[in-house]
């Protein structure tokens, strides 16, 4: 059983947003073996949630893509977890940004934490006139973070 972030609809209007998360369980195998496994422990009782403090330490980037005509970017990070998001400061005119910044938020997460959704980190180039440019992303399993 795990949470997975739904992918953003390419026609969606909120840049970097996620439409939500899905808690699921998928089983595959011979029918007699699957029948032995039985129902999910959460089939009739959803997991409880607890308030948690989330902190992410963003230190630096190296060799980010140059999104501006000048050969640099104005990068920032956007971190998404459990339907909430926090953003780093924008570092102007660089492809090797130094943030050394702590980002934090309070949120409700399922208990046990093994059901926690993935943490999605997206990097954008800030643009004053047009929509911010996507530079890249990665995700970290929320279940293993301490």
DOGUSE-110783 format. One record per residue (C-alpha): residue number from 1; x, y, z. Coordinates in nm, 3 decimals, m for minus. Example, Ala and Ser with C-alpha at 12.3 -4.5 7.8 and 13.67 -1.06 7.14 Angstrom:
gugu:1 X:1.230 Y:m0.450 Z:0.780
gugu:2 X:1.367 Y:m0.106 Z:0.714
This chain:
gugu:1 X:0.000 Y:0.000 Z:0.000
gugu:2 X:0.143 Y:0.337 Z:m0.095
gugu:3 X:0.057 Y:0.692 Z:m0.194
gugu:4 X:0.151 Y:0.822 Z:m0.537
gugu:5 X:0.127 Y:1.176 Z:m0.670
gugu:6 X:m0.103 Y:1.210 Z:m0.967
gugu:7 X:0.068 Y:1.365 Z:m1.266
gugu:8 X:m0.029 Y:1.715 Z:m1.364
gugu:9 X:m0.263 Y:1.747 Z:m1.659
gugu:10 X:m0.060 Y:1.906 Z:m1.939
gugu:11 X:m0.355 Y:2.136 Z:m2.002
gugu:12 X:m0.372 Y:2.237 Z:m1.634
gugu:13 X:m0.331 Y:2.601 Z:m1.547
gugu:14 X:m0.133 Y:2.583 Z:m1.221
gugu:15 X:0.233 Y:2.539 Z:m1.306
gugu:16 X:0.402 Y:2.267 Z:m1.105
gugu:17 X:0.080 Y:2.175 Z:m0.930
gugu:18 X:m0.040 Y:1.825 Z:m0.860
gugu:19 X:m0.407 Y:1.732 Z:m0.880
gugu:20 X:m0.380 Y:1.517 Z:m0.566
gugu:21 X:m0.266 Y:1.184 Z:m0.430
gugu:22 X:m0.404 Y:0.835 Z:m0.443
gugu:23 X:m0.366 Y:0.566 Z:m0.176
gugu:24 X:m0.375 Y:0.230 Z:m0.350
gugu:25 X:m0.283 Y:m0.136 Z:m0.340
gugu:26 X:m0.230 Y:m0.345 Z:m0.652
gugu:27 X:m0.187 Y:m0.721 Z:m0.637
gugu:28 X:m0.096 Y:m0.959 Z:m0.913
gugu:29 X:m0.036 Y:m1.332 Z:m0.916
gugu:30 X:m0.211 Y:m1.666 Z:m0.931
gugu:31 X:m0.568 Y:m1.642 Z:m0.803
gugu:32 X:m0.521 Y:m1.893 Z:m0.520
gugu:33 X:m0.221 Y:m1.694 Z:m0.387
gugu:34 X:m0.400 Y:m1.359 Z:m0.416
gugu:35 X:m0.703 Y:m1.501 Z:m0.233
gugu:36 X:m0.475 Y:m1.597 Z:0.060
gugu:37 X:m0.360 Y:m1.236 Z:0.106
gugu:38 X:m0.701 Y:m1.109 Z:0.211
gugu:39 X:m0.834 Y:m0.755 Z:0.223
gugu:40 X:m0.627 Y:m0.447 Z:0.291
gugu:41 X:m0.606 Y:m0.339 Z:0.655
gugu:42 X:m0.742 Y:m0.004 Z:0.535
gugu:43 X:m1.032 Y:m0.144 Z:0.333
gugu:44 X:m1.296 Y:m0.023 Z:0.579
gugu:45 X:m1.091 Y:0.198 Z:0.811
gugu:46 X:m0.888 Y:0.480 Z:0.658
gugu:47 X:m0.552 Y:0.551 Z:0.821
gugu:48 X:m0.545 Y:0.819 Z:1.089
gugu:49 X:m0.357 Y:1.140 Z:1.027
gugu:50 X:m0.136 Y:1.339 Z:1.261
gugu:51 X:0.008 Y:1.689 Z:1.249
gugu:52 X:0.371 Y:1.695 Z:1.141
gugu:53 X:0.632 Y:1.963 Z:1.090
gugu:54 X:0.812 Y:1.933 Z:0.758
gugu:55 X:1.154 Y:2.087 Z:0.698
gugu:56 X:1.357 Y:2.073 Z:0.379
gugu:57 X:1.711 Y:2.205 Z:0.360
gugu:58 X:1.794 Y:2.330 Z:0.011
gugu:59 X:2.164 Y:2.394 Z:m0.029
gugu:60 X:2.269 Y:2.442 Z:m0.390
gugu:61 X:2.225 Y:2.348 Z:m0.752
gugu:62 X:2.494 Y:2.279 Z:m1.009
gugu:63 X:2.480 Y:2.295 Z:m1.385
gugu:64 X:2.110 Y:2.379 Z:m1.407
gugu:65 X:1.976 Y:2.443 Z:m1.757
gugu:66 X:2.008 Y:2.798 Z:m1.887
gugu:67 X:1.654 Y:2.912 Z:m1.960
gugu:68 X:1.719 Y:3.280 Z:m2.037
gugu:69 X:1.865 Y:3.426 Z:m2.356
gugu:70 X:2.163 Y:3.547 Z:m2.152
gugu:71 X:2.281 Y:3.189 Z:m2.085
gugu:72 X:2.169 Y:3.176 Z:m1.722
gugu:73 X:1.850 Y:3.118 Z:m1.522
gugu:74 X:1.677 Y:3.265 Z:m1.218
gugu:75 X:1.610 Y:2.934 Z:m1.041
gugu:76 X:1.389 Y:2.850 Z:m0.745
gugu:77 X:1.266 Y:2.523 Z:m0.593
gugu:78 X:0.905 Y:2.431 Z:m0.526
gugu:79 X:0.850 Y:2.142 Z:m0.282
gugu:80 X:0.513 Y:1.962 Z:m0.274
gugu:81 X:0.393 Y:1.720 Z:m0.006
gugu:82 X:0.048 Y:1.617 Z:0.107
gugu:83 X:m0.139 Y:1.882 Z:m0.091
gugu:84 X:0.079 Y:2.172 Z:0.030
gugu:85 X:0.379 Y:2.347 Z:m0.120
gugu:86 X:0.667 Y:2.574 Z:m0.018
gugu:87 X:0.906 Y:2.771 Z:m0.238
gugu:88 X:1.267 Y:2.872 Z:m0.203
gugu:89 X:1.406 Y:3.214 Z:m0.278
gugu:90 X:1.479 Y:3.300 Z:m0.641
gugu:91 X:1.852 Y:3.316 Z:m0.717
gugu:92 X:1.908 Y:3.558 Z:m1.002
gugu:93 X:2.131 Y:3.510 Z:m1.306
gugu:94 X:2.295 Y:3.176 Z:m1.227
gugu:95 X:2.301 Y:2.809 Z:m1.325
gugu:96 X:2.485 Y:2.721 Z:m1.002
gugu:97 X:2.258 Y:2.867 Z:m0.732
gugu:98 X:2.348 Y:2.876 Z:m0.362
gugu:99 X:2.036 Y:2.875 Z:m0.147
gugu:100 X:2.140 Y:2.737 Z:0.193
gugu:101 X:1.779 Y:2.780 Z:0.296
gugu:102 X:1.541 Y:2.590 Z:0.523
gugu:103 X:1.183 Y:2.557 Z:0.402
gugu:104 X:0.913 Y:2.444 Z:0.644
gugu:105 X:0.542 Y:2.379 Z:0.666
gugu:106 X:0.291 Y:2.214 Z:0.897
gugu:107 X:0.073 Y:1.939 Z:0.750
gugu:108 X:m0.138 Y:1.635 Z:0.823
gugu:109 X:0.018 Y:1.305 Z:0.722
gugu:110 X:m0.112 Y:0.951 Z:0.754
gugu:111 X:m0.009 Y:0.722 Z:1.032
gugu:112 X:0.184 Y:0.501 Z:0.986
gugu:113 X:0.431 Y:0.719 Z:0.794
gugu:114 X:0.489 Y:0.429 Z:0.555
gugu:115 X:0.171 Y:0.561 Z:0.387
gugu:116 X:0.315 Y:0.910 Z:0.342
gugu:117 X:0.297 Y:1.042 Z:m0.017
gugu:118 X:0.614 Y:1.116 Z:m0.212
gugu:119 X:0.785 Y:1.452 Z:m0.176
gugu:120 X:0.807 Y:1.622 Z:m0.516
gugu:121 X:1.079 Y:1.882 Z:m0.575
gugu:122 X:1.050 Y:2.094 Z:m0.887
gugu:123 X:1.294 Y:2.356 Z:m1.012
gugu:124 X:1.180 Y:2.652 Z:m1.221
gugu:125 X:1.331 Y:2.958 Z:m1.384
gugu:126 X:1.150 Y:3.272 Z:m1.264
gugu:127 X:1.033 Y:3.495 Z:m1.549
gugu:128 X:0.892 Y:3.842 Z:m1.497
gugu:129 X:0.690 Y:3.863 Z:m1.818
gugu:130 X:0.608 Y:3.507 Z:m1.922
gugu:131 X:0.520 Y:3.188 Z:m1.735
gugu:132 X:0.807 Y:3.046 Z:m1.529
gugu:133 X:1.011 Y:2.786 Z:m1.718
gugu:134 X:1.034 Y:2.429 Z:m1.592
gugu:135 X:1.396 Y:2.321 Z:m1.536
gugu:136 X:1.360 Y:1.979 Z:m1.376
gugu:137 X:1.220 Y:1.769 Z:m1.094
gugu:138 X:1.280 Y:1.473 Z:m0.869
gugu:139 X:1.086 Y:1.293 Z:m0.600
gugu:140 X:1.179 Y:1.137 Z:m0.270
gugu:141 X:0.978 Y:0.867 Z:m0.099
gugu:142 X:0.794 Y:1.036 Z:0.185
gugu:143 X:0.780 Y:0.707 Z:0.373
gugu:144 X:1.155 Y:0.701 Z:0.438
gugu:145 X:1.213 Y:1.063 Z:0.540
gugu:146 X:1.301 Y:1.146 Z:0.898
